Amino acid sequence: MTKTRIQNLNIRYYTPSPPNPILNLIHMDRGISLDDDMSVHLQINELRKLSETCGSNTIFEPQSSCEARECNAESVPSAPVLRAPEKKLTLFALRLSIFEKSATGLGTLGFIWATVVLLGGFAITLDKTDFWFITIILLIEGTRIFSRSHELEWQHQATWSITDAGISSFRALRSSSHILIKAVKQTFNPLSLIRKPSHNTREVTKVDHLHVGKWNHSRTPTRTWISSDVPLLPYGKWVFLSRNISKVLYWLQLLSATACVVLSSTRLVNHNYGEVQKGDSDKRNRQSAMNIFYALALAEALLFLTEKAYWEWKVIYCKLLEEVNKECELGPSGMVSIKRFFYDAYSRCVNGSIFDGLKMDMVTFAIDLLASSSPDEQLIGARILRQFAISARYSDDTLQKIGVNLSVVERLVEMLNWKDPQEEEIRRSAAEILSKLAGKRQNCLRVAGIPGAMESISSLLQTNRSSGDGADEIGEKNLILDHANYSFWTFNHLGLLILKKLACDHDNCGKIGNTRGLLPKIIDFTHAGEKLLRDKNVAPSQILTVKRSLQLVQLLASTTGATGKHLRKEISEVVFTISNIRDILRHGEKHPTLQKLSIEILTNLALEEEARERIGGTGGVLKELFTIFLNQGMPEHQNQVRRSAGEALAMLALESRANCHRILRLQVLERLIAALEFPMLRVTAARILRNLCTYRGSDCFYLLKGVIAAAPTVLKAIMSEENKLQEVMVGLAAQVFKHMTSNESSIMFERAGIKEEELAKALVQILEKYRHPSAKVPRIRRFTIELAIWMMHDNVKNVYIFKDLGMEKELEGVLETTAELESFNIFSGSVGLSRHNTTIHSLVETALNMLKDQ
């Protein structure tokens, strides 16, 4: 990359106290500002948002691929096209290069005129005064041209170190006195060349309490010289350091141009080039030749000084660099990046075409620096890309340029493995860029497809939690020690965020599960003890860690197909998974979002029979779920948590006699029946009761006898409700009436105030309404036929009632429209699981035979 000069930009670099990176990650995750309230109200809003987006879709109904994973694409409104701020710099560089090249052209013409016309043709006939004036001007101009031609090289070397980026300007005169004294001391004291830490360097940075001591270590010495620190001569080392020579050359140019203006102006004003004798042909054109030379010299010097004046005006008084830096949102430390960018643009305009610099932009510039072998250049490039990637105004364009450049993505992934404390900021910036990049679906697979990407992301997850008693206290002590040296928890947050965004794609979930040791790491972050969950002053970062890990596990557990089956098996086999979730259910009443995520994980894991038994067999899980589901004292905004708990219980009771037995021994049957009266709970309560009745054991029959008390409520709901609630109530009725004698069923119809003829008519109307299977109520026709069969078996009169209502015709229509949709209890996306033992064809045939036999 071509390096160029910024001759008089003395904008000092310093590293400000960075904001708390943990809080930045919280804001990135939640999309809130620093002034937002970080209380439980935020979680309330999150729950409301979940309720609105998720609606009523559950694993009991199939979902299309677009519904199954709403996180695949970030719904970010398209920002208006903005003019790139760096265009001001490239335009400024273009105008400066015009001055520079014009001055160079005039200087060259004047030099040729003097050497060929004056000194070559009139050297003998020149007046002594003009001879020495011309000679001095040529020497001055030659010196200035030499210094200018080499200044780019020296400026290039002077800006290799991030601590020395910046060139002398007129502002340096303000502090010239103490600098001069220091320079004299350094000239005669060779030991003073040893660089001391400066408050301008990134070796010592004033940071917040999470970064204390992070840069208190000097960078490990390299095996090569830093070009800006090379002492060219053994004496007077301060003067002859390469980073200072550029300053000498700069001031030499100004002095040369000023001297040239004075000398040429003096001669043009005096206009005395010696007398020309009549008939002296050798001197007749001398006056015109001299005027041309001095005019060229004056014009060239004035043009050069005009360039410098324009430079100083735009940089110092108009504060062009500060303005661009502010628009780029790079912060105080971004001035280094802005200067280096302008430096390169100006160099391209000067060394090549004046339009070459216009082709530069900050993103491409940062990408080039990121590929550099210099740590300072890598840091500058990482800072620029990070800021542009997280900026609402420039994020889309930046991520698009990064995403299509596979080598850049590979470089960012490689940086995740850098664990040198001196490279912490580079590593963190790379992680933040990847976290934004992974949020775009078109880049999601590209990131995960890089060989070793998952292992690199896994390297961000490092925890020092110890097992056994006092694990929380030990973890907190380790956390304090970590923050004193290295921000491990910052990288933990970023690693979980990247994985969470990658897991929104089905294929990436398989890669995450197949990465050795990654799943146990993720599950380890779901640990949250009683002290953490109930502490009012808990750090938001700790809750964020648990939340992100739960979100990630939930995404993995909800994966469909063979990949999902494998992942659920792997997750449930980690011995800490269910116990960590139990702790959140037991102590997390202040964190409903965490509880909801934990419950959803259990629900998804319960899709597998082995995991279902493992969950039910873990002490306290079923009890805690019922505590949440039946807790009437929970605020209304946490209804979604209660509903999720009910769905989890319904899943755990599905086709599991062991879990049904465990639930019944909790003596919650009466409370479940009472829950049928509450609109928010009645659907899930009905599902739980139906599963308990369906998969009861012989030893549980007596315990279930009390379920007949729910019959009046169920019958009323069948007659008055519709859609999903009607479906579950019909299904529950088909099982509840099996526990009754004919006399008991008659009593229940009387209590409900409903006649059997009315119920029969309602069932026929359901079949008329759902002539084709519905994805929203996939089992309603099956349950309707089951209930009709029971009614005809219980009372022969009902057969004639159904015949008169046209039941036979409706059943024949069902035979013509049956679908696989009606054959399953639950669904994983659009894949059916837990097939019914009896096909709907068999049920229809049974009902038709009963109608025909009578």
ZAMARGU-4260 file (C-alpha; in steps of 0.2 Angstrom, whole numbers, plus 5000, padded with zeros to 4 digits):
<rodrens>
0) 5000/5000/5000 | 5007/5017/4995 | 5011/5027/5011 | 5010/5046/5009 | 5013/5062/5020
5) 5003/5073/5031 | 5015/5087/5033 | 5008/5098/5046 | 4994/5088/5055 | 4999/5089/5074
10) 4984/5080/5081 | 4990/5071/5095 | 4985/5053/5097 | 4979/5046/5114 | 4968/5031/5119
15) 4953/5037/5129 | 4945/5028/5143 | 4934/5015/5133 | 4916/5012/5138 | 4912/4997/5147
20) 4912/4983/5133 | 4900/4972/5143 | 4887/4986/5142 | 4891/4989/5124 | 4887/4971/5121
25) 4871/4972/5131 | 4865/4987/5121 | 4870/4978/5105 | 4860/4963/5110 | 4844/4973/5116
30) 4845/4988/5105 | 4844/5001/5119 | 4854/5017/5123 | 4864/5020/5139 | 4849/5030/5146
35) 4837/5016/5145 | 4831/5008/5161 | 4840/4992/5164 | 4827/4985/5176 | 4814/4971/5175
40) 4803/4982/5164 | 4815/4978/5150 | 4811/4959/5152 | 4793/4963/5152 | 4794/4971/5136
45) 4804/4957/5129 | 4791/4945/5135 | 4777/4955/5127 | 4787/4955/5111 | 4789/4937/5111
50) 4771/4935/5114 | 4767/4946/5099 | 4779/4938/5087 | 4777/4920/5092 | 4758/4921/5093
55) 4751/4904/5098 | 4761/4892/5087 | 4768/4878/5097 | 4775/4861/5094 | 4758/4854/5094
60) 4755/4862/5077 | 4766/4861/5061 | 4775/4876/5056 | 4782/4881/5039 | 4800/4884/5037
65) 4798/4903/5037 | 4788/4902/5054 | 4800/4890/5062 | 4815/4901/5063 | 4811/4920/5063
70) 4829/4924/5068 | 4836/4920/5050 | 4835/4938/5044 | 4837/4954/5054 | 4822/4965/5051
75) 4832/4982/5050 | 4824/4996/5040 | 4834/5001/5025 | 4844/5017/5029 | 4845/5031/5017
80) 4860/5032/5006 | 4872/5043/5014 | 4887/5052/5006 | 4903/5044/5012 | 4912/5057/5024
85) 4929/5052/5018 | 4924/5060/5001 | 4929/5076/5009 | 4946/5070/5012 | 4949/5063/4995
90) 4943/5079/4987 | 4954/5089/4998 | 4969/5078/4993 | 4964/5081/4975 | 4965/5100/4976
95) 4981/5099/4986 | 4989/5088/4973 | 4984/5101/4959 | 4994/5114/4969 | 5008/5102/4972
100) 5010/5096/4954 | 5008/5114/4947 | 5021/5120/4959 | 5033/5106/4954 | 5030/5110/4936
105) 5034/5128/4938 | 5049/5124/4948 | 5055/5111/4935 | 5053/5124/4921 | 5062/5137/4931
110) 5076/5125/4935 | 5078/5121/4917 | 5077/5139/4912 | 5091/5144/4924 | 5103/5130/4920
115) 5100/5131/4901 | 5097/5149/4897 | 5105/5159/4911 | 5119/5149/4918 | 5122/5140/4902
120) 5121/5155/4891 | 5125/5170/4901 | 5136/5164/4915 | 5150/5174/4910 | 5140/5190/4906
125) 5129/5189/4922 | 5131/5202/4935 | 5140/5196/4950 | 5124/5199/4961 | 5113/5190/4949
130) 5125/5176/4947 | 5125/5173/4966 | 5106/5176/4968 | 5103/5163/4954 | 5115/5151/4961
135) 5107/5152/4979 | 5090/5151/4972 | 5094/5135/4962 | 5103/5128/4978 | 5087/5132/4988
140) 5076/5125/4975 | 5086/5110/4973 | 5086/5107/4992 | 5068/5109/4993 | 5064/5098/4978
145) 5076/5085/4986 | 5067/5086/5003 | 5050/5086/4995 | 5054/5070/4984 | 5060/5061/4999
150) 5048/5068/5012 | 5035/5055/5007 | 5047/5041/5011 | 5051/5048/5028 | 5033/5052/5032
155) 5029/5034/5027 | 5041/5028/5040 | 5036/5040/5053 | 5018/5034/5053 | 5022/5016/5055
160) 5020/5017/5073 | 5002/5021/5080 | 5010/5031/5094 | 5020/5042/5082 | 5006/5045/5069
165) 5005/5064/5066 | 5016/5077/5058 | 5022/5094/5063 | 5012/5109/5060 | 5011/5127/5064
170) 5002/5122/5080 | 5018/5114/5086 | 5026/5131/5089 | 5015/5133/5104 | 5025/5120/5113
175) 5041/5122/5104 | 5051/5128/5120 | 5050/5113/5130 | 5052/5102/5115 | 5068/5111/5111
180) 5075/5108/5128 | 5070/5090/5128 | 5078/5088/5111 | 5095/5096/5117 | 5095/5084/5132
185) 5091/5069/5121 | 5105/5074/5109 | 5118/5073/5122 | 5111/5058/5132 | 5111/5042/5122
190) 5101/5033/5136 | 5087/5044/5133 | 5083/5035/5117 | 5075/5021/5127 | 5057/5024/5124
195) 5046/5028/5140 | 5028/5024/5141 | 5018/5039/5136 | 5000/5043/5139 | 4998/5045/5120
200) 5002/5027/5117 | 4991/5012/5118 | 5004/5003/5129 | 4997/5012/5144 | 4978/5016/5143
205) 4967/5024/5156 | 4952/5012/5156 | 4937/5007/5167 | 4938/4995/5181 | 4936/4980/5168
210) 4952/4985/5160 | 4964/4990/5173 | 4981/4985/5170 | 4977/4978/5152 | 4990/4989/5143
215) 5002/4990/5158 | 5014/4978/5149 | 5025/4984/5135 | 5024/4976/5119 | 5035/4961/5117
220) 5051/4967/5108 | 5051/4961/5090 | 5067/4954/5081 | 5067/4969/5069 | 5068/4987/5070
225) 5053/4999/5071 | 5058/5011/5056 | 5052/5026/5066 | 5065/5022/5080 | 5080/5019/5069
230) 5095/5030/5075 | 5104/5034/5058 | 5120/5041/5066 | 5128/5036/5083 | 5128/5054/5089
235) 5114/5066/5090 | 5102/5052/5089 | 5086/5062/5093 | 5089/5073/5077 | 5093/5058/5066
240) 5079/5047/5071 | 5069/5043/5056 | 5053/5049/5063 | 5060/5066/5066 | 5069/5068/5050
245) 5052/5071/5041 | 5049/5085/5052 | 5066/5093/5048 | 5062/5090/5029 | 5045/5099/5031
250) 5052/5114/5039 | 5067/5115/5027 | 5054/5116/5013 | 5045/5131/5021 | 5061/5140/5024
255) 5067/5137/5006 | 5051/5143/4999 | 5051/5158/5010 | 5069/5162/5005 | 5065/5160/4987
260) 5051/5172/4988 | 5062/5185/4997 | 5076/5183/4984 | 5066/5183/4968 | 5055/5197/4974
265) 5070/5208/4979 | 5078/5206/4961 | 5061/5209/4952 | 5058/5225/4962 | 5076/5231/4960
270) 5076/5227/4942 | 5094/5230/4941 | 5103/5217/4930 | 5118/5227/4925 | 5120/5240/4911
275) 5120/5234/4893 | 5132/5242/4881 | 5126/5247/4864 | 5132/5234/4852 | 5134/5221/4865
280) 5124/5207/4857 | 5128/5194/4872 | 5118/5205/4884 | 5103/5211/4874 | 5091/5197/4880
285) 5098/5196/4898 | 5085/5207/4906 | 5070/5197/4899 | 5078/5181/4903 | 5081/5187/4921
290) 5063/5193/4923 | 5057/5176/4917 | 5067/5166/4929 | 5063/5177/4944 | 5045/5177/4940
295) 5045/5158/4938 | 5054/5156/4955 | 5042/5168/4963 | 5027/5160/4956 | 5033/5142/4961
300) 5037/5147/4978 | 5021/5157/4980 | 5011/5142/4974 | 5019/5131/4986 | 5016/5142/5001
305) 4998/5144/4995 | 4996/5125/4995 | 5003/5125/5013 | 4991/5140/5018 | 4976/5131/5011
310) 4982/5115/5020 | 4983/5124/5036 | 4967/5133/5034 | 4957/5117/5030 | 4965/5107/5044
315) 4967/5119/5058 | 4954/5132/5056 | 4940/5122/5047 | 4945/5106/5056 | 4942/5095/5041
320) 4949/5080/5049 | 4939/5082/5065 | 4923/5085/5055 | 4926/5069/5045 | 4931/5059/5061
325) 4915/5065/5069 | 4904/5060/5054 | 4913/5043/5054 | 4909/5041/5072 | 4927/5034/5076
330) 4929/5044/5092 | 4945/5053/5098 | 4957/5038/5094 | 4949/5039/5076 | 4960/5054/5072
335) 4975/5042/5069 | 4964/5032/5056 | 4958/5048/5047 | 4976/5055/5046 | 4983/5039/5039
340) 4968/5038/5026 | 4971/5056/5020 | 4990/5053/5020 | 4987/5038/5008 | 4975/5047/4997
345) 4986/5062/4995 | 5001/5051/4991 | 4991/5042/4977 | 4986/5059/4970 | 5004/5066/4970
350) 5013/5050/4964 | 5001/5045/4951 | 4986/5053/4943 | 4977/5067/4953 | 4962/5056/4952
355) 4969/5040/4960 | 4965/5046/4977 | 4947/5048/4973 | 4945/5029/4972 | 4949/5026/4990
360) 4936/5023/5004 | 4938/5020/5022 | 4931/5002/5022 | 4944/4996/5008 | 4957/5006/5017
365) 4953/4997/5033 | 4953/4980/5025 | 4970/4983/5018 | 4977/4988/5035 | 4969/4972/5043
370) 4979/4961/5031 | 4995/4970/5036 | 5009/4962/5047 | 5010/4977/5058 | 5000/4976/5074
375) 4997/4995/5074 | 4990/4994/5056 | 4980/4979/5061 | 4973/4989/5076 | 4968/5004/5065
380) 4960/4993/5052 | 4950/4983/5065 | 4944/4999/5074 | 4938/5007/5058 | 4929/4991/5052
385) 4921/4988/5069 | 4914/5006/5070 | 4907/5005/5053 | 4900/4988/5055 | 4890/4993/5071
390) 4885/5010/5064 | 4867/5011/5059 | 4872/5023/5045 | 4886/5013/5037 | 4883/4995/5043
395) 4874/4988/5028 | 4887/4995/5015 | 4902/4989/5026 | 4895/4972/5030 | 4892/4969/5011
400) 4909/4974/5007 | 4916/4962/5020 | 4905/4948/5016 | 4909/4947/4998 | 4928/4946/5002
405) 4931/4929/5008 | 4949/4933/5013 | 4944/4947/5025 | 4931/4935/5033 | 4945/4922/5035
410) 4956/4935/5042 | 4943/4940/5055 | 4940/4922/5060 | 4959/4919/5062 | 4960/4934/5074
415) 4948/4926/5085 | 4962/4914/5090 | 4974/4928/5095 | 4976/4928/5114 | 4991/4939/5117
420) 4985/4953/5129 | 4993/4966/5118 | 4981/4960/5104 | 4965/4960/5114 | 4957/4975/5106
425) 4960/4968/5089 | 4953/4952/5094 | 4938/4960/5102 | 4935/4971/5086 | 4936/4956/5075
430) 4923/4947/5086 | 4911/4961/5086 | 4913/4963/5067 | 4909/4944/5065 | 4894/4946/5076
435) 4886/4959/5065 | 4891/4949/5049 | 4883/4933/5056 | 4867/4943/5058 | 4865/4944/5039
440) 4858/4928/5031 | 4869/4929/5016 | 4885/4929/5026 | 4879/4917/5039 | 4884/4901/5029
445) 4900/4910/5023 | 4906/4913/5040 | 4902/4895/5046 | 4909/4888/5030 | 4927/4893/5034
450) 4938/4879/5039 | 4941/4880/5058 | 4928/4894/5060 | 4918/4885/5074 | 4934/4881/5083
455) 4940/4899/5082 | 4923/4905/5089 | 4924/4891/5102 | 4940/4899/5108 | 4931/4915/5113
460) 4921/4904/5126 | 4932/4902/5142 | 4925/4901/5159 | 4934/4899/5176 | 4919/4892/5185
465) 4924/4878/5197 | 4912/4864/5202 | 4907/4859/5219 | 4902/4870/5234 | 4906/4888/5233
470) 4906/4888/5214 | 4898/4905/5213 | 4910/4913/5225 | 4925/4906/5216 | 4918/4911/5199
475) 4916/4929/5205 | 4934/4929/5212 | 4940/4922/5195 | 4930/4935/5187 | 4938/4950/5196
480) 4955/4942/5193 | 4951/4940/5174 | 4946/4958/5172 | 4962/4964/5180 | 4971/4956/5165
485) 4960/4951/5151 | 4942/4953/5147 | 4937/4935/5146 | 4919/4938/5149 | 4918/4951/5135
490) 4924/4938/5123 | 4912/4925/5131 | 4897/4937/5127 | 4903/4940/5109 | 4906/4921/5106
495) 4889/4917/5112 | 4881/4931/5101 | 4890/4925/5086 | 4885/4907/5089 | 4867/4912/5092
500) 4866/4921/5075 | 4874/4907/5066 | 4862/4895/5074 | 4848/4903/5066 | 4853/4893/5051
505) 4849/4874/5051 | 4865/4869/5043 | 4875/4879/5055 | 4867/4870/5070 | 4874/4854/5064
510) 4891/4861/5063 | 4890/4868/5081 | 4885/4851/5088 | 4899/4842/5079 | 4912/4854/5085
515) 4922/4845/5099 | 4919/4852/5116 | 4908/4866/5111 | 4891/4860/5117 | 4897/4858/5135
520) 4905/4875/5135 | 4888/4883/5129 | 4878/4873/5142 | 4891/4878/5156 | 4886/4896/5153
525) 4868/4892/5157 | 4873/4890/5175 | 4864/4903/5187 | 4864/4900/5205 | 4852/4906/5218
530) 4863/4920/5223 | 4865/4927/5205 | 4846/4925/5201 | 4839/4933/5217 | 4852/4947/5219
535) 4845/4964/5216 | 4861/4972/5212 | 4867/4958/5200 | 4878/4964/5185 | 4868/4965/5169
540) 4882/4956/5160 | 4880/4941/5170 | 4862/4939/5166 | 4866/4943/5148 | 4878/4928/5148
545) 4865/4916/5154 | 4851/4923/5143 | 4862/4922/5127 | 4868/4904/5131 | 4849/4899/5134
550) 4844/4907/5118 | 4858/4897/5109 | 4853/4881/5117 | 4835/4884/5113 | 4839/4887/5095
555) 4849/4871/5094 | 4836/4860/5103 | 4822/4867/5091 | 4832/4861/5075 | 4822/4850/5064
560) 4826/4834/5056 | 4840/4821/5059 | 4851/4836/5064 | 4839/4841/5078 | 4837/4823/5084
565) 4856/4822/5086 | 4857/4839/5094 | 4843/4835/5107 | 4852/4819/5111 | 4869/4828/5114
570) 4861/4842/5124 | 4851/4831/5135 | 4866/4819/5138 | 4876/4834/5146 | 4874/4831/5164
575) 4872/4849/5169 | 4859/4854/5156 | 4843/4849/5166 | 4850/4854/5183 | 4855/4871/5177
580) 4837/4874/5170 | 4830/4868/5186 | 4839/4881/5196 | 4833/4895/5184 | 4815/4888/5186
585) 4817/4887/5205 | 4825/4904/5208 | 4822/4915/5193 | 4806/4923/5197 | 4814/4940/5194
590) 4820/4935/5177 | 4804/4928/5167 | 4814/4929/5151 | 4826/4917/5157 | 4813/4906/5164
595) 4803/4906/5147 | 4819/4901/5137 | 4823/4887/5150 | 4805/4880/5148 | 4806/4881/5129
600) 4822/4871/5130 | 4814/4857/5140 | 4799/4857/5128 | 4810/4854/5113 | 4821/4842/5122
605) 4805/4832/5127 | 4803/4828/5108 | 4814/4814/5111 | 4808/4800/5122 | 4824/4797/5131
610) 4826/4815/5135 | 4808/4816/5141 | 4811/4802/5154 | 4827/4810/5159 | 4819/4827/5162
615) 4805/4819/5172 | 4817/4809/5182 | 4827/4824/5187 | 4821/4829/5204 | 4810/4845/5206
620) 4808/4849/5187 | 4790/4844/5186 | 4786/4852/5202 | 4794/4869/5197 | 4785/4868/5181
625) 4768/4866/5190 | 4773/4880/5202 | 4775/4892/5188 | 4760/4886/5178 | 4748/4886/5192
630) 4754/4902/5201 | 4740/4913/5201 | 4750/4927/5209 | 4761/4930/5194 | 4759/4947/5185
635) 4749/4947/5169 | 4764/4951/5159 | 4771/4934/5163 | 4757/4924/5156 | 4768/4919/5142
640) 4779/4910/5154 | 4765/4901/5162 | 4758/4896/5145 | 4775/4889/5141 | 4776/4879/5157
645) 4760/4871/5153 | 4766/4866/5135 | 4781/4859/5143 | 4771/4848/5155 | 4760/4843/5141
650) 4775/4837/5131 | 4782/4828/5146 | 4766/4819/5150 | 4765/4813/5131 | 4767/4795/5129
655) 4776/4793/5146 | 4767/4783/5159 | 4782/4786/5171 | 4780/4805/5170 | 4761/4804/5171
660) 4763/4794/5187 | 4775/4807/5194 | 4763/4821/5189 | 4748/4813/5198 | 4758/4810/5214
665) 4761/4829/5214 | 4742/4830/5218 | 4739/4844/5206 | 4724/4836/5197 | 4711/4847/5206
670) 4721/4862/5202 | 4722/4857/5183 | 4704/4855/5182 | 4701/4872/5190 | 4713/4879/5177
675) 4701/4874/5164 | 4691/4889/5169 | 4705/4902/5166 | 4706/4907/5147 | 4724/4909/5147
680) 4728/4891/5154 | 4713/4881/5148 | 4721/4875/5132 | 4737/4869/5140 | 4728/4862/5155
685) 4717/4852/5144 | 4732/4845/5135 | 4740/4840/5151 | 4724/4831/5157 | 4721/4822/5140
690) 4739/4815/5140 | 4737/4810/5158 | 4720/4801/5154 | 4728/4793/5138 | 4744/4786/5145
695) 4739/4781/5162 | 4744/4765/5170 | 4733/4753/5179 | 4740/4759/5196 | 4734/4777/5191
700) 4716/4773/5187 | 4710/4778/5205 | 4721/4794/5205 | 4712/4799/5189 | 4695/4796/5194
705) 4693/4814/5200 | 4695/4820/5182 | 4677/4817/5178 | 4673/4833/5188 | 4680/4842/5173
710) 4666/4835/5161 | 4654/4850/5163 | 4667/4863/5159 | 4673/4853/5144 | 4656/4851/5137
715) 4652/4869/5139 | 4668/4874/5130 | 4664/4862/5115 | 4648/4870/5113 | 4653/4888/5114
720) 4672/4889/5108 | 4680/4886/5092 | 4697/4883/5084 | 4711/4877/5095 | 4702/4878/5112
725) 4688/4868/5104 | 4700/4855/5098 | 4708/4851/5114 | 4692/4851/5123 | 4685/4838/5111
730) 4700/4828/5113 | 4699/4829/5132 | 4681/4824/5132 | 4684/4809/5122 | 4696/4803/5136
735) 4687/4809/5151 | 4670/4800/5147 | 4680/4784/5146 | 4682/4785/5165 | 4663/4786/5168
740) 4648/4774/5168 | 4633/4778/5158 | 4624/4785/5173 | 4639/4796/5178 | 4639/4803/5160
745) 4621/4807/5161 | 4623/4817/5177 | 4638/4827/5169 | 4627/4831/5154 | 4613/4837/5166
750) 4626/4848/5176 | 4632/4856/5160 | 4614/4859/5154 | 4618/4851/5138 | 4609/4837/5129
755) 4617/4823/5120 | 4608/4828/5104 | 4615/4845/5105 | 4633/4838/5107 | 4630/4826/5093
760) 4625/4841/5082 | 4640/4851/5087 | 4651/4836/5082 | 4643/4835/5065 | 4645/4853/5062
765) 4664/4852/5067 | 4666/4839/5053 | 4656/4850/5041 | 4667/4865/5045 | 4683/4856/5043
770) 4681/4846/5027 | 4699/4847/5025 | 4713/4845/5037 | 4719/4861/5046 | 4737/4865/5051
775) 4730/4876/5065 | 4719/4862/5072 | 4727/4846/5065 | 4718/4834/5077 | 4701/4841/5078
780) 4693/4828/5066 | 4701/4814/5074 | 4695/4819/5092 | 4678/4822/5085 | 4677/4805/5078
785) 4684/4797/5094 | 4670/4807/5104 | 4657/4801/5092 | 4662/4783/5094 | 4661/4784/5113
790) 4644/4792/5112 | 4637/4779/5100 | 4645/4765/5111 | 4638/4773/5127 | 4620/4775/5121
795) 4612/4767/5106 | 4600/4781/5104 | 4615/4792/5099 | 4618/4781/5083 | 4601/4786/5077
800) 4604/4804/5081 | 4620/4804/5071 | 4612/4795/5056 | 4598/4809/5056 | 4611/4823/5057
805) 4621/4816/5041 | 4636/4809/5051 | 4638/4795/5038 | 4641/4807/5024 | 4653/4817/5034
810) 4663/4802/5039 | 4664/4797/5020 | 4671/4814/5016 | 4684/4812/5029 | 4690/4796/5021
815) 4692/4806/5005 | 4702/4820/5013 | 4714/4812/5026 | 4732/4818/5027 | 4748/4814/5036
820) 4745/4830/5045 | 4732/4821/5056 | 4743/4806/5060 | 4754/4815/5073 | 4753/4821/5091
825) 4767/4834/5089 | 4778/4842/5076 | 4796/4848/5074 | 4793/4862/5061 | 4784/4853/5047
830) 4790/4836/5052 | 4778/4825/5062 | 4783/4816/5077 | 4774/4804/5089 | 4762/4795/5077
835) 4745/4790/5084 | 4743/4772/5087 | 4726/4772/5078 | 4725/4779/5061 | 4711/4791/5057
840) 4705/4778/5043 | 4703/4765/5057 | 4693/4777/5067 | 4681/4782/5052 | 4679/4763/5048
845) 4674/4760/5066 | 4661/4774/5067 | 4654/4769/5050 | 4652/4751/5055 | 4643/4757/5071
850) 4631/4767/5060 | 4628/4753/5048 | 4626/4739/5061 | 4612/4749/5069
</rodrens>
